[in-house]
Amino acid sequence: MCDQSGRREGKAMQSRSGEQLIYSESFQKLIREKKRFILPATISFLIFYFALPLSITWFPQFMNRPFYHFLTYAWVFAIMQFVMVWTIGFLYYMKAKSFDHKAEEIRKEMEQQGYSS
């Protein structure tokens, strides 16, 4: 029974340290930075993604016009979606490195304050 109470105390300690982490200024700043990147990237992607089927529906003559030889504007737009996905993926990969670095700093800061991970 003593072991169970010890586990309960450990879980309570983790819960308190989790709450401490969530409300810390450095963690809140990290979350704001992530939202500042992820939200515009997601909105931009969704607008670009839905623009193709809407453009084909609303402007079929334009989208079927040749862009270069046999390649139509619809195909160019579709190919650009692949480019956009890879670009956003690469940008997130690069940005995630800084997010990970900041998260590690926050973890170290919490450990210095006596909270276990």
N, CA, C and O atoms as a Tinker XYZ file with bonds, in Angstrom:
   468  protein
     1  N      0.810000   -1.188000    0.000000    73     2
     2  CA     0.000000    0.000000    0.000000    64     1     3
     3  C      0.855000    1.253000    0.000000    63     2     4     5
     4  O      0.499000    2.263000   -0.607000    81     3
     5  N      1.950000    1.180000    0.666000    73     3     6
     6  CA     2.840000    2.325000    0.722000    64     5     7
     7  C      3.321000    2.685000   -0.689000    63     6     8     9
     8  O      3.485000    3.855000   -1.035000    81     7
     9  N      3.541000    1.628000   -1.492000    73     7    10
    10  CA     4.008000    1.843000   -2.844000    64     9    11
    11  C      2.967000    2.612000   -3.647000    63    10    12    13
    12  O      3.304000    3.520000   -4.407000    81    11
    13  N      1.690000    2.240000   -3.474000    73    11    14
    14  CA     0.631000    2.931000   -4.208000    64    13    15
    15  C      0.545000    4.391000   -3.801000    63    14    16    17
    16  O      0.371000    5.259000   -4.656000    81    15
    17  N      0.663000    4.678000   -2.510000    73    15    18
    18  CA     0.597000    6.073000   -2.078000    64    17    19
    19  C      1.789000    6.859000   -2.618000    63    18    20    21
    20  O      1.675000    8.038000   -2.952000    81    19
    21  N      2.920000    6.189000   -2.695000    73    19    22
    22  CA     4.101000    6.830000   -3.274000    64    21    23
    23  C      3.880000    7.178000   -4.732000    63    22    24    25
    24  O      4.288000    8.243000   -5.197000    81    23
    25  N      3.224000    6.264000   -5.457000    73    23    26
    26  CA     2.909000    6.541000   -6.859000    64    25    27
    27  C      1.921000    7.691000   -6.969000    63    26    28    29
    28  O      2.032000    8.538000   -7.855000    81    27
    29  N      0.951000    7.710000   -6.056000    73    27    30
    30  CA    -0.025000    8.806000   -6.085000    64    29    31
    31  C      0.662000   10.138000   -5.843000    63    30    32    33
    32  O      0.359000   11.127000   -6.510000    81    31
    33  N      1.584000   10.168000   -4.894000    73    31    34
    34  CA     2.316000   11.404000   -4.630000    64    33    35
    35  C      3.133000   11.803000   -5.854000    63    34    36    37
    36  O      3.219000   12.982000   -6.195000    81    35
    37  N      3.729000   10.812000   -6.509000    73    35    38
    38  CA     4.507000   11.089000   -7.722000    64    37    39
    39  C      3.637000   11.660000   -8.820000    63    38    40    41
    40  O      4.030000   12.600000   -9.511000    81    39
    41  N      2.436000   11.083000   -8.983000    73    39    42
    42  CA     1.524000   11.597000  -10.000000    64    41    43
    43  C      1.055000   12.999000   -9.651000    63    42    44    45
    44  O      0.920000   13.846000  -10.533000    81    43
    45  N      0.809000   13.250000   -8.380000    73    43    46
    46  CA     0.408000   14.593000   -7.955000    64    45    47
    47  C      1.528000   15.587000   -8.229000    63    46    48    49
    48  O      1.279000   16.714000   -8.658000    81    47
    49  N      2.763000   15.164000   -7.978000    73    47    50
    50  CA     3.910000   16.035000   -8.235000    64    49    51
    51  C      4.029000   16.316000   -9.729000    63    50    52    53
    52  O      4.278000   17.455000  -10.124000    81    51
    53  N      3.850000   15.276000  -10.577000    73    51    54
    54  CA     3.901000   15.472000  -12.012000    64    53    55
    55  C      2.776000   16.395000  -12.460000    63    54    56    57
    56  O      2.971000   17.231000  -13.343000    81    55
    57  N      1.612000   16.249000  -11.862000    73    55    58
    58  CA     0.480000   17.103000  -12.218000    64    57    59
    59  C      0.780000   18.551000  -11.885000    63    58    60    61
    60  O      0.517000   19.445000  -12.689000    81    59
    61  N      1.329000   18.787000  -10.702000    73    59    62
    62  CA     1.683000   20.157000  -10.317000    64    61    63
    63  C      2.760000   20.724000  -11.236000    63    62    64    65
    64  O      2.695000   21.884000  -11.641000    81    63
    65  N      3.749000   19.894000  -11.560000    73    63    66
    66  CA     4.808000   20.392000  -12.440000    64    65    67
    67  C      4.258000   20.632000  -13.847000    63    66    68    69
    68  O      4.704000   21.545000  -14.542000    81    67
    69  N      3.294000   19.818000  -14.264000    73    67    70
    70  CA     2.654000   20.030000  -15.564000    64    69    71
    71  C      1.879000   21.330000  -15.593000    63    70    72    73
    72  O      1.929000   22.072000  -16.574000    81    71
    73  N      1.158000   21.607000  -14.507000    73    71    74
    74  CA     0.433000   22.869000  -14.418000    64    73    75
    75  C      1.399000   24.043000  -14.388000    63    74    76    77
    76  O      1.164000   25.075000  -15.017000    81    75
    77  N      2.484000   23.873000  -13.651000    73    75    78
    78  CA     3.503000   24.921000  -13.578000    64    77    79
    79  C      4.061000   25.193000  -14.971000    63    78    80    81
    80  O      4.269000   26.346000  -15.349000    81    79
    81  N      4.299000   24.140000  -15.723000    73    79    82
    82  CA     4.821000   24.278000  -17.079000    64    81    83
    83  C      3.831000   25.016000  -17.967000    63    82    84    85
    84  O      4.199000   25.959000  -18.667000    81    83
    85  N      2.577000   24.586000  -17.936000    73    83    86
    86  CA     1.559000   25.164000  -18.816000    64    85    87
    87  C      1.403000   26.660000  -18.584000    63    86    88    89
    88  O      1.217000   27.419000  -19.535000    81    87
    89  N      1.477000   27.081000  -17.351000    73    87    90
    90  CA     1.258000   28.492000  -17.036000    64    89    91
    91  C      2.539000   29.324000  -17.047000    63    90    92    93
    92  O      2.491000   30.530000  -16.807000    81    91
    93  N      3.679000   28.698000  -17.321000    73    91    94
    94  CA     4.922000   29.466000  -17.345000    64    93    95
    95  C      4.942000   30.379000  -18.574000    63    94    96    97
    96  O      4.404000   30.043000  -19.629000    81    95
    97  N      5.566000   31.520000  -18.409000    73    95    98
    98  CA     5.632000   32.515000  -19.481000    64    97    99
    99  C      6.403000   31.981000  -20.692000    63    98   100   101
   100  O      6.017000   32.233000  -21.834000    81    99
   101  N      7.484000   31.248000  -20.445000    73    99   102
   102  CA     8.287000   30.730000  -21.560000    64   101   103
   103  C      7.506000   29.708000  -22.395000    63   102   104   105
   104  O      7.626000   29.683000  -23.620000    81   103
   105  N      6.707000   28.867000  -21.730000    73   103   106
   106  CA     5.896000   27.892000  -22.462000    64   105   107
   107  C      4.802000   28.596000  -23.256000    63   106   108   109
   108  O      4.546000   28.245000  -24.408000    81   107
   109  N      4.162000   29.576000  -22.652000    73   107   110
   110  CA     3.120000   30.335000  -23.344000    64   109   111
   111  C      3.702000   31.050000  -24.569000    63   110   112   113
   112  O      3.056000   31.131000  -25.614000    81   111
   113  N      4.911000   31.562000  -24.432000    73   111   114
   114  CA     5.567000   32.224000  -25.559000    64   113   115
   115  C      5.839000   31.231000  -26.682000    63   114   116   117
   116  O      5.642000   31.550000  -27.854000    81   115
   117  N      6.289000   30.034000  -26.332000    73   115   118
   118  CA     6.537000   28.999000  -27.336000    64   117   119
   119  C      5.244000   28.633000  -28.073000    63   118   120   121
   120  O      5.244000   28.498000  -29.296000    81   119
   121  N      4.164000   28.475000  -27.343000    73   119   122
   122  CA     2.879000   28.134000  -27.966000    64   121   123
   123  C      2.428000   29.253000  -28.902000    63   122   124   125
   124  O      1.931000   28.981000  -29.994000    81   123
   125  N      2.597000   30.506000  -28.484000    73   123   126
   126  CA     2.223000   31.640000  -29.350000    64   125   127
   127  C      3.046000   31.640000  -30.632000    63   126   128   129
   128  O      2.510000   31.882000  -31.714000    81   127
   129  N      4.346000   31.368000  -30.517000    73   127   130
   130  CA     5.203000   31.328000  -31.699000    64   129   131
   131  C      4.781000   30.210000  -32.657000    63   130   132   133
   132  O      4.754000   30.399000  -33.873000    81   131
   133  N      4.453000   29.048000  -32.094000    73   131   134
   134  CA     4.019000   27.936000  -32.944000    64   133   135
   135  C      2.713000   28.284000  -33.654000    63   134   136   137
   136  O      2.561000   28.024000  -34.847000    81   135
   137  N      1.776000   28.870000  -32.919000    73   135   138
   138  CA     0.502000   29.256000  -33.527000    64   137   139
   139  C      0.706000   30.310000  -34.611000    63   138   140   141
   140  O      0.041000   30.283000  -35.647000    81   139
   141  N      1.627000   31.235000  -34.366000    73   139   142
   142  CA     1.905000   32.294000  -35.332000    64   141   143
   143  C      2.436000   31.731000  -36.652000    63   142   144   145
   144  O      2.260000   32.348000  -37.702000    81   143
   145  N      3.071000   30.587000  -36.605000    73   143   146
   146  CA     3.559000   29.950000  -37.837000    64   145   147
   147  C      2.520000   28.980000  -38.410000    63   146   148   149
   148  O      2.223000   29.021000  -39.604000    81   147
   149  N      1.980000   28.123000  -37.571000    73   147   150
   150  CA     1.127000   27.041000  -38.053000    64   149   151
   151  C     -0.211000   27.543000  -38.597000    63   150   152   153
   152  O     -0.670000   27.070000  -39.637000    81   151
   153  N     -0.828000   28.478000  -37.920000    73   151   154
   154  CA    -2.143000   28.951000  -38.353000    64   153   155
   155  C     -2.098000   29.612000  -39.728000    63   154   156   157
   156  O     -2.891000   29.222000  -40.585000    81   155
   157  N     -1.230000   30.581000  -39.998000    73   155   158
   158  CA    -1.179000   31.152000  -41.348000    64   157   159
   159  C     -0.778000   30.134000  -42.419000    63   158   160   161
   160  O     -1.293000   30.172000  -43.537000    81   159
   161  N      0.133000   29.231000  -42.081000    73   159   162
   162  CA     0.545000   28.214000  -43.058000    64   161   163
   163  C     -0.631000   27.309000  -43.411000    63   162   164   165
   164  O     -0.827000   26.972000  -44.579000    81   163
   165  N     -1.409000   26.916000  -42.416000    73   163   166
   166  CA    -2.562000   26.047000  -42.665000    64   165   167
   167  C     -3.638000   26.769000  -43.470000    63   166   168   169
   168  O     -4.200000   26.204000  -44.409000    81   167
   169  N     -3.920000   27.997000  -43.109000    73   167   170
   170  CA    -4.937000   28.769000  -43.839000    64   169   171
   171  C     -4.502000   28.984000  -45.284000    63   170   172   173
   172  O     -5.304000   28.830000  -46.205000    81   171
   173  N     -3.236000   29.339000  -45.482000    73   171   174
   174  CA    -2.721000   29.535000  -46.850000    64   173   175
   175  C     -2.830000   28.259000  -47.664000    63   174   176   177
   176  O     -3.245000   28.285000  -48.823000    81   175
   177  N     -2.455000   27.140000  -47.053000    73   175   178
   178  CA    -2.532000   25.871000  -47.763000    64   177   179
   179  C     -3.975000   25.535000  -48.144000    63   178   180   181
   180  O     -4.241000   25.135000  -49.277000    81   179
   181  N     -4.905000   25.698000  -47.199000    73   179   182
   182  CA    -6.298000   25.358000  -47.484000    64   181   183
   183  C     -6.892000   26.246000  -48.583000    63   182   184   185
   184  O     -7.635000   25.765000  -49.438000    81   183
   185  N     -6.568000   27.518000  -48.559000    73   183   186
   186  CA    -7.057000   28.413000  -49.617000    64   185   187
   187  C     -6.498000   27.977000  -50.963000    63   186   188   189
   188  O     -7.236000   27.883000  -51.944000    81   187
   189  N     -5.208000   27.713000  -51.013000    73   187   190
   190  CA    -4.576000   27.281000  -52.263000    64   189   191
   191  C     -5.128000   25.937000  -52.727000    63   190   192   193
   192  O     -5.347000   25.725000  -53.920000    81   191
   193  N     -5.351000   25.029000  -51.773000    73   191   194
   194  CA    -5.853000   23.692000  -52.101000    64   193   195
   195  C     -7.253000   23.760000  -52.706000    63   194   196   197
   196  O     -7.518000   23.119000  -53.723000    81   195
   197  N     -8.146000   24.527000  -52.093000    73   195   198
   198  CA    -9.522000   24.594000  -52.589000    64   197   199
   199  C     -9.663000   25.518000  -53.795000    63   198   200   201
   200  O    -10.688000   25.478000  -54.476000    81   199
   201  N     -8.666000   26.341000  -54.075000    73   199   202
   202  CA    -8.720000   27.221000  -55.238000    64   201   203
   203  C     -8.720000   26.428000  -56.550000    63   202   204   205
   204  O     -9.333000   26.868000  -57.523000    81   203
   205  N     -8.059000   25.291000  -56.601000    73   203   206
   206  CA    -8.013000   24.510000  -57.847000    64   205   207
   207  C     -9.396000   23.989000  -58.242000    63   206   208   209
   208  O     -9.852000   24.291000  -59.345000    81   207
   209  N    -10.081000   23.222000  -57.395000    73   207   210
   210  CA   -11.393000   22.746000  -57.836000    64   209   211
   211  C    -12.391000   23.887000  -58.061000    63   210   212   213
   212  O    -13.237000   23.804000  -58.951000    81   211
   213  N    -12.296000   24.944000  -57.264000    73   211   214
   214  CA   -13.200000   26.076000  -57.475000    64   213   215
   215  C    -12.886000   26.794000  -58.780000    63   214   216   217
   216  O    -13.801000   27.212000  -59.490000    81   215
   217  N    -11.617000   26.941000  -59.104000    73   215   218
   218  CA   -11.237000   27.581000  -60.363000    64   217   219
   219  C    -11.677000   26.755000  -61.562000    63   218   220   221
   220  O    -12.136000   27.301000  -62.565000    81   219
   221  N    -11.538000   25.459000  -61.460000    73   219   222
   222  CA   -11.970000   24.589000  -62.558000    64   221   223
   223  C    -13.490000   24.673000  -62.733000    63   222   224   225
   224  O    -13.998000   24.627000  -63.854000    81   223
   225  N    -14.204000   24.797000  -61.613000    73   223   226
   226  CA   -15.665000   24.888000  -61.669000    64   225   227
   227  C    -16.116000   26.242000  -62.206000    63   226   228   229
   228  O    -16.982000   26.299000  -63.078000    81   227
   229  N    -15.547000   27.323000  -61.702000    73   227   230
   230  CA   -16.017000   28.671000  -62.044000    64   229   231
   231  C    -15.381000   29.251000  -63.300000    63   230   232   233
   232  O    -16.004000   30.067000  -63.979000    81   231
   233  N    -14.161000   28.848000  -63.623000    73   231   234
   234  CA   -13.451000   29.391000  -64.786000    64   233   235
   235  C    -12.898000   28.276000  -65.671000    63   234   236   237
   236  O    -11.689000   28.207000  -65.891000    81   235
   237  N    -13.768000   27.402000  -66.183000    73   235   238
   238  CA   -13.253000   26.247000  -66.949000    64   237   239
   239  C    -12.544000   26.642000  -68.245000    63   238   240   241
   240  O    -11.583000   25.983000  -68.642000    81   239
   241  N    -12.998000   27.700000  -68.907000    73   239   242
   242  CA   -12.336000   28.094000  -70.161000    64   241   243
   243  C    -10.897000   28.552000  -69.900000    63   242   244   245
   244  O     -9.977000   28.187000  -70.632000    81   243
   245  N    -10.722000   29.348000  -68.858000    73   243   246
   246  CA    -9.378000   29.824000  -68.536000    64   245   247
   247  C     -8.483000   28.670000  -68.097000    63   246   248   249
   248  O     -7.341000   28.569000  -68.544000    81   247
   249  N     -8.986000   27.805000  -67.231000    73   247   250
   250  CA    -8.165000   26.716000  -66.693000    64   249   251
   251  C     -7.796000   25.691000  -67.772000    63   250   252   253
   252  O     -6.811000   24.969000  -67.621000    81   251
   253  N     -8.576000   25.620000  -68.857000    73   251   254
   254  CA    -8.276000   24.676000  -69.949000    64   253   255
   255  C     -7.434000   25.296000  -71.049000    63   254   256   257
   256  O     -7.071000   24.614000  -72.007000    81   255
   257  N     -7.117000   26.582000  -70.926000    73   255   258
   258  CA    -6.263000   27.216000  -71.929000    64   257   259
   259  C     -4.839000   26.713000  -71.782000    63   258   260   261
   260  O     -4.386000   26.432000  -70.673000    81   259
   261  N     -4.130000   26.598000  -72.901000    73   259   262
   262  CA    -2.743000   26.134000  -72.827000    64   261   263
   263  C     -1.843000   27.174000  -72.143000    63   262   264   265
   264  O     -1.913000   28.368000  -72.435000    81   263
   265  N     -1.029000   26.705000  -71.260000    73   263   266
   266  CA    -0.040000   27.540000  -70.584000    64   265   267
   267  C      1.272000   27.482000  -71.368000    63   266   268   269
   268  O      1.902000   28.500000  -71.654000    81   267
   269  N      1.654000   26.257000  -71.698000    73   267   270
   270  CA     2.863000   26.025000  -72.483000    64   269   271
   271  C      2.639000   24.744000  -73.270000    63   270   272   273
   272  O      2.534000   23.667000  -72.684000    81   271
   273  N      2.566000   24.846000  -74.553000    73   271   274
   274  CA     2.264000   23.728000  -75.447000    64   273   275
   275  C      0.987000   23.022000  -74.990000    63   274   276   277
   276  O     -0.089000   23.619000  -75.027000    81   275
   277  N      1.086000   21.785000  -74.567000    73   275   278
   278  CA    -0.092000   21.003000  -74.168000    64   277   279
   279  C     -0.439000   21.163000  -72.684000    63   278   280   281
   280  O     -1.468000   20.654000  -72.240000    81   279
   281  N      0.378000   21.843000  -71.929000    73   279   282
   282  CA     0.189000   21.997000  -70.490000    64   281   283
   283  C     -0.803000   23.134000  -70.211000    63   282   284   285
   284  O     -0.547000   24.286000  -70.561000    81   283
   285  N     -1.937000   22.801000  -69.577000    73   283   286
   286  CA    -2.954000   23.816000  -69.297000    64   285   287
   287  C     -2.718000   24.473000  -67.941000    63   286   288   289
   288  O     -1.912000   24.003000  -67.137000    81   287
   289  N     -3.435000   25.565000  -67.704000    73   287   290
   290  CA    -3.325000   26.264000  -66.416000    64   289   291
   291  C     -3.767000   25.369000  -65.266000    63   290   292   293
   292  O     -3.228000   25.472000  -64.163000    81   291
   293  N     -4.734000   24.496000  -65.504000    73   291   294
   294  CA    -5.182000   23.581000  -64.454000    64   293   295
   295  C     -4.041000   22.658000  -64.020000    63   294   296   297
   296  O     -3.854000   22.409000  -62.829000    81   295
   297  N     -3.285000   22.156000  -64.990000    73   295   298
   298  CA    -2.162000   21.281000  -64.656000    64   297   299
   299  C     -1.056000   22.045000  -63.934000    63   298   300   301
   300  O     -0.434000   21.520000  -63.010000    81   299
   301  N     -0.814000   23.267000  -64.351000    73   299   302
   302  CA     0.207000   24.092000  -63.685000    64   301   303
   303  C     -0.185000   24.321000  -62.232000    63   302   304   305
   304  O      0.639000   24.214000  -61.324000    81   303
   305  N     -1.470000   24.641000  -62.030000    73   303   306
   306  CA    -1.971000   24.862000  -60.673000    64   305   307
   307  C     -1.824000   23.588000  -59.834000    63   306   308   309
   308  O     -1.415000   23.648000  -58.675000    81   307
   309  N     -2.156000   22.453000  -60.418000    73   307   310
   310  CA    -2.054000   21.177000  -59.694000    64   309   311
   311  C     -0.602000   20.859000  -59.336000    63   310   312   313
   312  O     -0.323000   20.386000  -58.235000    81   311
   313  N      0.300000   21.111000  -60.241000    73   311   314
   314  CA     1.723000   20.877000  -59.966000    64   313   315
   315  C      2.222000   21.827000  -58.882000    63   314   316   317
   316  O      3.037000   21.450000  -58.040000    81   315
   317  N      1.728000   23.056000  -58.911000    73   315   318
   318  CA     2.121000   24.031000  -57.893000    64   317   319
   319  C      1.661000   23.609000  -56.495000    63   318   320   321
   320  O      2.268000   24.010000  -55.502000    81   319
   321  N      0.611000   22.816000  -56.407000    73   319   322
   322  CA     0.179000   22.323000  -55.099000    64   321   323
   323  C      1.236000   21.403000  -54.497000    63   322   324   325
   324  O      1.471000   21.440000  -53.289000    81   323
   325  N      1.867000   20.590000  -55.316000    73   323   326
   326  CA     2.962000   19.748000  -54.819000    64   325   327
   327  C      4.116000   20.620000  -54.324000    63   326   328   329
   328  O      4.703000   20.363000  -53.273000    81   327
   329  N      4.425000   21.647000  -55.098000    73   327   330
   330  CA     5.502000   22.561000  -54.711000    64   329   331
   331  C      5.159000   23.226000  -53.381000    63   330   332   333
   332  O      6.020000   23.361000  -52.512000    81   331
   333  N      3.911000   23.638000  -53.221000    73   331   334
   334  CA     3.506000   24.302000  -51.986000    64   333   335
   335  C      3.598000   23.350000  -50.787000    63   334   336   337
   336  O      4.070000   23.743000  -49.720000    81   335
   337  N      3.153000   22.117000  -50.958000    73   335   338
   338  CA     3.224000   21.149000  -49.857000    64   337   339
   339  C      4.678000   20.922000  -49.433000    63   338   340   341
   340  O      4.980000   20.912000  -48.239000    81   339
   341  N      5.561000   20.745000  -50.385000    73   339   342
   342  CA     6.968000   20.526000  -50.054000    64   341   343
   343  C      7.589000   21.775000  -49.423000    63   342   344   345
   344  O      8.423000   21.671000  -48.523000    81   343
   345  N      7.183000   22.944000  -49.892000    73   343   346
   346  CA     7.712000   24.187000  -49.332000    64   345   347
   347  C      7.263000   24.370000  -47.895000    63   346   348   349
   348  O      8.078000   24.676000  -47.024000    81   347
   349  N      5.975000   24.187000  -47.637000    73   347   350
   350  CA     5.468000   24.327000  -46.268000    64   349   351
   351  C      6.092000   23.260000  -45.364000    63   350   352   353
   352  O      6.440000   23.542000  -44.218000    81   351
   353  N      6.230000   22.056000  -45.876000    73   351   354
   354  CA     6.874000   20.994000  -45.098000    64   353   355
   355  C      8.310000   21.331000  -44.742000    63   354   356   357
   356  O      8.746000   21.112000  -43.611000    81   355
   357  N      9.046000   21.865000  -45.711000    73   355   358
   358  CA    10.440000   22.246000  -45.455000    64   357   359
   359  C     10.514000   23.404000  -44.465000    63   358   360   361
   360  O     11.345000   23.392000  -43.557000    81   359
   361  N      9.645000   24.410000  -44.638000    73   359   362
   362  CA     9.641000   25.548000  -43.716000    64   361   363
   363  C      9.301000   25.094000  -42.296000    63   362   364   365
   364  O      9.894000   25.571000  -41.329000    81   363
   365  N      8.347000   24.173000  -42.177000    73   363   366
   366  CA     8.011000   23.676000  -40.841000    64   365   367
   367  C      9.178000   22.873000  -40.256000    63   366   368   369
   368  O      9.469000   22.972000  -39.064000    81   367
   369  N      9.826000   22.098000  -41.081000    73   367   370
   370  CA    10.994000   21.332000  -40.629000    64   369   371
   371  C     12.053000   22.275000  -40.066000    63   370   372   373
   372  O     12.622000   22.016000  -39.005000    81   371
   373  N     12.314000   23.360000  -40.773000    73   371   374
   374  CA    13.316000   24.321000  -40.309000    64   373   375
   375  C     12.846000   25.036000  -39.043000    63   374   376   377
   376  O     13.631000   25.248000  -38.119000    81   375
   377  N     11.580000   25.404000  -39.004000    73   375   378
   378  CA    11.042000   26.124000  -37.847000    64   377   379
   379  C     10.948000   25.196000  -36.639000    63   378   380   381
   380  O     11.139000   25.635000  -35.505000    81   379
   381  N     10.657000   23.922000  -36.873000    73   379   382
   382  CA    10.528000   22.964000  -35.770000    64   381   383
   383  C     11.841000   22.805000  -35.011000    63   382   384   385
   384  O     11.833000   22.520000  -33.813000    81   383
   385  N     12.958000   22.986000  -35.690000    73   383   386
   386  CA    14.248000   22.925000  -35.001000    64   385   387
   387  C     14.320000   23.983000  -33.908000    63   386   388   389
   388  O     14.779000   23.709000  -32.799000    81   387
   389  N     13.866000   25.190000  -34.224000    73   387   390
   390  CA    13.903000   26.247000  -33.203000    64   389   391
   391  C     12.865000   25.977000  -32.117000    63   390   392   393
   392  O     13.103000   26.270000  -30.945000    81   391
   393  N     11.709000   25.415000  -32.502000    73   391   394
   394  CA    10.702000   25.059000  -31.488000    64   393   395
   395  C     11.258000   24.005000  -30.537000    63   394   396   397
   396  O     11.078000   24.102000  -29.323000    81   395
   397  N     11.930000   23.002000  -31.085000    73   395   398
   398  CA    12.515000   21.944000  -30.256000    64   397   399
   399  C     13.596000   22.494000  -29.326000    63   398   400   401
   400  O     13.698000   22.099000  -28.164000    81   399
   401  N     14.390000   23.404000  -29.859000    73   399   402
   402  CA    15.451000   24.010000  -29.043000    64   401   403
   403  C     14.835000   24.790000  -27.874000    63   402   404   405
   404  O     15.308000   24.693000  -26.742000    81   403
   405  N     13.790000   25.554000  -28.150000    73   403   406
   406  CA    13.132000   26.326000  -27.091000    64   405   407
   407  C     12.436000   25.412000  -26.086000    63   406   408   409
   408  O     12.434000   25.694000  -24.888000    81   407
   409  N     11.847000   24.322000  -26.567000    73   407   410
   410  CA    11.195000   23.372000  -25.658000    64   409   411
   411  C     12.229000   22.722000  -24.741000    63   410   412   413
   412  O     11.955000   22.499000  -23.562000    81   411
   413  N     13.395000   22.422000  -25.263000    73   411   414
   414  CA    14.467000   21.847000  -24.448000    64   413   415
   415  C     14.935000   22.850000  -23.388000    63   414   416   417
   416  O     15.208000   22.468000  -22.250000    81   415
   417  N     15.025000   24.111000  -23.757000    73   415   418
   418  CA    15.392000   25.145000  -22.782000    64   417   419
   419  C     14.346000   25.237000  -21.669000    63   418   420   421
   420  O     14.692000   25.383000  -20.496000    81   419
   421  N     13.083000   25.152000  -22.038000    73   419   422
   422  CA    12.004000   25.204000  -21.045000    64   421   423
   423  C     12.102000   24.001000  -20.105000    63   422   424   425
   424  O     11.935000   24.134000  -18.893000    81   423
   425  N     12.377000   22.814000  -20.683000    73   423   426
   426  CA    12.512000   21.611000  -19.864000    64   425   427
   427  C     13.653000   21.758000  -18.865000    63   426   428   429
   428  O     13.510000   21.412000  -17.692000    81   427
   429  N     14.775000   22.268000  -19.333000    73   427   430
   430  CA    15.925000   22.475000  -18.440000    64   429   431
   431  C     15.599000   23.504000  -17.356000    63   430   432   433
   432  O     15.986000   23.346000  -16.199000    81   431
   433  N     14.898000   24.537000  -17.739000    73   431   434
   434  CA    14.491000   25.566000  -16.774000    64   433   435
   435  C     13.589000   24.974000  -15.690000    63   434   436   437
   436  O     13.732000   25.296000  -14.511000    81   435
   437  N     12.660000   24.105000  -16.098000    73   435   438
   438  CA    11.757000   23.464000  -15.126000    64   437   439
   439  C     12.528000   22.521000  -14.209000    63   438   440   441
   440  O     12.237000   22.445000  -13.015000    81   439
   441  N     13.503000   21.806000  -14.753000    73   439   442
   442  CA    14.320000   20.906000  -13.921000    64   441   443
   443  C     15.142000   21.697000  -12.914000    63   442   444   445
   444  O     15.326000   21.256000  -11.779000    81   443
   445  N     15.634000   22.854000  -13.318000    73   443   446
   446  CA    16.402000   23.693000  -12.395000    64   445   447
   447  C     15.535000   24.196000  -11.247000    63   446   448   449
   448  O     16.028000   24.450000  -10.148000    81   447
   449  N     14.236000   24.337000  -11.515000    73   447   450
   450  CA    13.312000   24.790000  -10.490000    64   449   451
   451  C     12.848000   23.631000   -9.604000    63   450   452   453
   452  O     12.077000   23.833000   -8.667000    81   451
   453  N     13.315000   22.431000   -9.901000    73   451   454
   454  CA    13.029000   21.287000   -9.042000    64   453   455
   455  C     11.890000   20.405000   -9.509000    63   454   456   457
   456  O     11.429000   19.551000   -8.752000    81   455
   457  N     11.422000   20.587000  -10.739000    73   455   458
   458  CA    10.349000   19.759000  -11.266000    64   457   459
   459  C     10.949000   18.675000  -12.147000    63   458   460   461
   460  O     11.855000   18.936000  -12.938000    81   459
   461  N     10.433000   17.449000  -12.006000    73   459   462
   462  CA    10.957000   16.359000  -12.837000    64   461   463
   463  C     10.143000   16.251000  -14.104000    63   462   464   465
   464  O      8.978000   16.647000  -14.146000    81   463
   465  N     10.766000   15.710000  -15.143000    73   463   466
   466  CA    10.065000   15.567000  -16.420000    64   465   467
   467  C      9.345000   14.261000  -16.527000    63   466   468
   468  O      8.707000   13.990000  -17.544000    81   467
